[in-house]
Structures are given as structure tokens and as C-alpha cells.
Amino acid sequence: MHVCRSWRTIVQQSPEFWTNIQARSCTSIAYIKGALEYSATRLLTLRVDITGPLYGDPPHDADALLTLLRGHMHRVKYITVIVGLTSATEENTRQLLLKRLPALRTFYLVRAGKTMPRHSAPRLFTWAGGHTTISSLRLHHTSLIWTTMSRFASLTVLVIRDLAVEFSPTWADYRLLFQTAGLLKKLCI
């Protein structure tokens, strides 16, 4: 019992153990709150899954999670967002990303289904114009590369050094990538 208390004290006083946070439907709000407190001022790796029942009924659970995360978004260095299927989850994601993210280096957008509206990705990326520090953008689905790259093609201040696309591209996708290649220093397909 004494060993357990000592170990807990050591872990709670070591911010580096609390910088990787997974906010999912099965993760308690109390745990996320504790992890955010214990991580002190360290940069965070955040994985937000907004496809689970946490974002359904009751809706106050989603509000509590988003409110909790918003106060710490300035510390996020790597973020993965798993996008759900409804406009409500899309709006929750957009609200989460409206804050300025000065430490952000990697944004990974995963689409959790095939029925998400085609225009969701550009709306999720409307915040990107103010985030000139992004060095890595990861996309998970072919429709996301089309809509997102066309969005970034109009930006002059954003330079993406590393683009990873996790799908089987067609010739049309390659053509789009080559058209926007001026933005890229490294391309991973």
C-alpha cells in the first residue's frame, strides 16, 4: 500500500506522463480534467473522437468535454480528430478548433464513415488560415484530400512540409496534388 501511494505521487508530480490525452466516449470527464491539470504547462498530444455516444444524449457531456478542452487548446502540438457523421458533431469540432493554436504542428483528420457530408472537411478547415505553424497535415479519405487541398491551394501564408494521405489515390487525385505541390516540401502517399 505504501508503494502504491508513493508511485501515485511520483506519477502525479511528473507532467510528462500526462501530455498524451485521448478524449473518447468511454473516457471520463474527471480523468481528462485530471490529466490536463497534471500536465501543467507542457505541450499536449490530443486525440478527440467525436463519433461515440458522448456526443449524443445527453448533450451536456459533449459540452463539458469541449469546455474543458478549450481552455488548453493553446498547448496542443499534435491533434487527431475523428469526425462523426452528423452536422452536430461537425459543429462541435469546429467550435473546438476556433481557438488559436500557436503550438500546433500536426493535424490529423480521420473520417469515421462514408456518409459524412462532402463539404464538412472545408468547414472544419476554415480555421487554417490563421495557423501558419502547421508542418504536417494527415488526411484519411479521398474526398478529404480533394476538398482540403483545394482549400489550402488558396492560402499563401501556409506551408505544409509533410502531407500524408491514407487512401488509394486515383490519377485525378495525383493531378490535384501536383497542382498544389508548391505548398509541399514532402509528400507521403
Contacts in CASP RR format, 6 or more apart in sequence:
PFRMAT RR
TARGET T0000
AUTHOR 0000-0000-0000
METHOD contacts of the structure
MODEL  1
MHVCRSWRTIVQQSPEFWTNIQARSCTSIAYIKGALEYSATRLLTLRVDI
TGPLYGDPPHDADALLTLLRGHMHRVKYITVIVGLTSATEENTRQLLLKR
LPALRTFYLVRAGKTMPRHSAPRLFTWAGGHTTISSLRLHHTSLIWTTMS
RFASLTVLVIRDLAVEFSPTWADYRLLFQTAGLLKKLCI
11 17 0 8 1.000
12 38 0 8 1.000
15 38 0 8 1.000
15 39 0 8 1.000
15 40 0 8 1.000
15 41 0 8 1.000
15 42 0 8 1.000
16 42 0 8 1.000
17 38 0 8 1.000
18 34 0 8 1.000
18 35 0 8 1.000
18 36 0 8 1.000
18 38 0 8 1.000
18 39 0 8 1.000
18 42 0 8 1.000
19 39 0 8 1.000
19 42 0 8 1.000
19 43 0 8 1.000
19 44 0 8 1.000
19 45 0 8 1.000
20 44 0 8 1.000
20 45 0 8 1.000
21 32 0 8 1.000
21 35 0 8 1.000
21 36 0 8 1.000
21 39 0 8 1.000
21 44 0 8 1.000
21 45 0 8 1.000
21 46 0 8 1.000
21 47 0 8 1.000
22 47 0 8 1.000
22 49 0 8 1.000
23 32 0 8 1.000
23 46 0 8 1.000
23 47 0 8 1.000
23 48 0 8 1.000
23 49 0 8 1.000
23 65 0 8 1.000
23 69 0 8 1.000
24 47 0 8 1.000
24 49 0 8 1.000
24 52 0 8 1.000
24 54 0 8 1.000
25 49 0 8 1.000
25 51 0 8 1.000
25 52 0 8 1.000
25 53 0 8 1.000
25 54 0 8 1.000
25 55 0 8 1.000
29 61 0 8 1.000
29 64 0 8 1.000
29 65 0 8 1.000
29 68 0 8 1.000
32 65 0 8 1.000
32 68 0 8 1.000
32 69 0 8 1.000
33 68 0 8 1.000
36 68 0 8 1.000
36 72 0 8 1.000
39 75 0 8 1.000
41 75 0 8 1.000
42 75 0 8 1.000
43 75 0 8 1.000
43 76 0 8 1.000
43 77 0 8 1.000
43 103 0 8 1.000
44 72 0 8 1.000
44 75 0 8 1.000
44 76 0 8 1.000
44 77 0 8 1.000
44 78 0 8 1.000
45 76 0 8 1.000
45 77 0 8 1.000
45 78 0 8 1.000
45 79 0 8 1.000
46 69 0 8 1.000
46 76 0 8 1.000
46 78 0 8 1.000
46 79 0 8 1.000
46 80 0 8 1.000
47 79 0 8 1.000
47 80 0 8 1.000
47 82 0 8 1.000
48 69 0 8 1.000
48 79 0 8 1.000
48 80 0 8 1.000
48 81 0 8 1.000
48 82 0 8 1.000
48 93 0 8 1.000
48 96 0 8 1.000
49 82 0 8 1.000
50 62 0 8 1.000
50 81 0 8 1.000
50 82 0 8 1.000
50 83 0 8 1.000
50 84 0 8 1.000
50 89 0 8 1.000
50 92 0 8 1.000
50 93 0 8 1.000
51 82 0 8 1.000
51 83 0 8 1.000
51 84 0 8 1.000
51 85 0 8 1.000
51 89 0 8 1.000
51 112 0 8 1.000
54 61 0 8 1.000
54 62 0 8 1.000
54 65 0 8 1.000
55 61 0 8 1.000
55 62 0 8 1.000
55 84 0 8 1.000
55 88 0 8 1.000
55 89 0 8 1.000
55 92 0 8 1.000
56 62 0 8 1.000
56 88 0 8 1.000
62 92 0 8 1.000
66 92 0 8 1.000
66 95 0 8 1.000
66 96 0 8 1.000
69 96 0 8 1.000
70 95 0 8 1.000
70 96 0 8 1.000
70 99 0 8 1.000
71 99 0 8 1.000
73 96 0 8 1.000
73 97 0 8 1.000
73 99 0 8 1.000
73 100 0 8 1.000
73 101 0 8 1.000
74 99 0 8 1.000
74 100 0 8 1.000
74 101 0 8 1.000
74 102 0 8 1.000
74 103 0 8 1.000
75 103 0 8 1.000
76 101 0 8 1.000
76 103 0 8 1.000
76 104 0 8 1.000
77 103 0 8 1.000
77 104 0 8 1.000
77 105 0 8 1.000
77 106 0 8 1.000
78 104 0 8 1.000
78 105 0 8 1.000
78 106 0 8 1.000
78 108 0 8 1.000
79 101 0 8 1.000
79 104 0 8 1.000
79 106 0 8 1.000
79 107 0 8 1.000
79 108 0 8 1.000
80 108 0 8 1.000
80 109 0 8 1.000
80 110 0 8 1.000
81 93 0 8 1.000
81 96 0 8 1.000
81 97 0 8 1.000
81 107 0 8 1.000
81 108 0 8 1.000
81 109 0 8 1.000
81 110 0 8 1.000
81 124 0 8 1.000
82 110 0 8 1.000
82 112 0 8 1.000
83 89 0 8 1.000
83 90 0 8 1.000
83 93 0 8 1.000
83 109 0 8 1.000
83 110 0 8 1.000
83 111 0 8 1.000
83 112 0 8 1.000
83 116 0 8 1.000
83 120 0 8 1.000
83 124 0 8 1.000
84 90 0 8 1.000
84 111 0 8 1.000
84 112 0 8 1.000
84 113 0 8 1.000
84 116 0 8 1.000
85 112 0 8 1.000
85 113 0 8 1.000
85 115 0 8 1.000
85 116 0 8 1.000
87 117 0 8 1.000
90 116 0 8 1.000
90 117 0 8 1.000
90 120 0 8 1.000
90 123 0 8 1.000
90 124 0 8 1.000
93 124 0 8 1.000
94 123 0 8 1.000
94 124 0 8 1.000
94 126 0 8 1.000
94 127 0 8 1.000
97 124 0 8 1.000
97 127 0 8 1.000
98 127 0 8 1.000
100 130 0 8 1.000
100 131 0 8 1.000
101 131 0 8 1.000
102 133 0 8 1.000
103 133 0 8 1.000
104 131 0 8 1.000
104 133 0 8 1.000
104 134 0 8 1.000
105 133 0 8 1.000
105 134 0 8 1.000
105 135 0 8 1.000
105 136 0 8 1.000
106 134 0 8 1.000
106 135 0 8 1.000
106 136 0 8 1.000
106 137 0 8 1.000
106 138 0 8 1.000
107 134 0 8 1.000
107 136 0 8 1.000
107 137 0 8 1.000
107 138 0 8 1.000
108 137 0 8 1.000
108 138 0 8 1.000
108 140 0 8 1.000
109 121 0 8 1.000
109 124 0 8 1.000
109 138 0 8 1.000
109 139 0 8 1.000
109 140 0 8 1.000
109 144 0 8 1.000
109 148 0 8 1.000
110 140 0 8 1.000
110 141 0 8 1.000
111 121 0 8 1.000
111 140 0 8 1.000
111 141 0 8 1.000
111 143 0 8 1.000
111 144 0 8 1.000
118 143 0 8 1.000
118 147 0 8 1.000
119 147 0 8 1.000
121 143 0 8 1.000
121 144 0 8 1.000
121 147 0 8 1.000
121 148 0 8 1.000
121 151 0 8 1.000
122 147 0 8 1.000
122 148 0 8 1.000
122 150 0 8 1.000
122 151 0 8 1.000
125 148 0 8 1.000
125 151 0 8 1.000
125 152 0 8 1.000
128 134 0 8 1.000
128 151 0 8 1.000
128 152 0 8 1.000
128 155 0 8 1.000
128 158 0 8 1.000
129 155 0 8 1.000
129 157 0 8 1.000
129 158 0 8 1.000
130 157 0 8 1.000
131 158 0 8 1.000
132 157 0 8 1.000
132 158 0 8 1.000
132 159 0 8 1.000
134 158 0 8 1.000
134 160 0 8 1.000
135 160 0 8 1.000
135 161 0 8 1.000
135 162 0 8 1.000
136 160 0 8 1.000
136 161 0 8 1.000
136 162 0 8 1.000
136 163 0 8 1.000
136 164 0 8 1.000
137 148 0 8 1.000
137 152 0 8 1.000
137 160 0 8 1.000
137 162 0 8 1.000
137 163 0 8 1.000
137 164 0 8 1.000
138 163 0 8 1.000
138 164 0 8 1.000
138 165 0 8 1.000
138 166 0 8 1.000
139 145 0 8 1.000
139 148 0 8 1.000
139 163 0 8 1.000
139 164 0 8 1.000
139 165 0 8 1.000
139 166 0 8 1.000
139 167 0 8 1.000
140 166 0 8 1.000
140 167 0 8 1.000
141 167 0 8 1.000
142 167 0 8 1.000
142 168 0 8 1.000
142 169 0 8 1.000
142 170 0 8 1.000
142 173 0 8 1.000
145 165 0 8 1.000
145 167 0 8 1.000
145 169 0 8 1.000
145 173 0 8 1.000
145 176 0 8 1.000
145 177 0 8 1.000
146 173 0 8 1.000
146 176 0 8 1.000
149 176 0 8 1.000
149 177 0 8 1.000
149 180 0 8 1.000
150 176 0 8 1.000
152 158 0 8 1.000
152 160 0 8 1.000
152 180 0 8 1.000
152 183 0 8 1.000
153 179 0 8 1.000
153 180 0 8 1.000
153 183 0 8 1.000
155 183 0 8 1.000
158 183 0 8 1.000
159 183 0 8 1.000
159 185 0 8 1.000
160 183 0 8 1.000
160 184 0 8 1.000
160 185 0 8 1.000
161 184 0 8 1.000
161 185 0 8 1.000
161 186 0 8 1.000
162 185 0 8 1.000
162 186 0 8 1.000
162 188 0 8 1.000
163 177 0 8 1.000
163 184 0 8 1.000
163 186 0 8 1.000
163 187 0 8 1.000
163 188 0 8 1.000
164 188 0 8 1.000
164 189 0 8 1.000
165 173 0 8 1.000
165 177 0 8 1.000
165 188 0 8 1.000
165 189 0 8 1.000
169 177 0 8 1.000
169 189 0 8 1.000
177 184 0 8 1.000
177 187 0 8 1.000
177 189 0 8 1.000
181 187 0 8 1.000
END
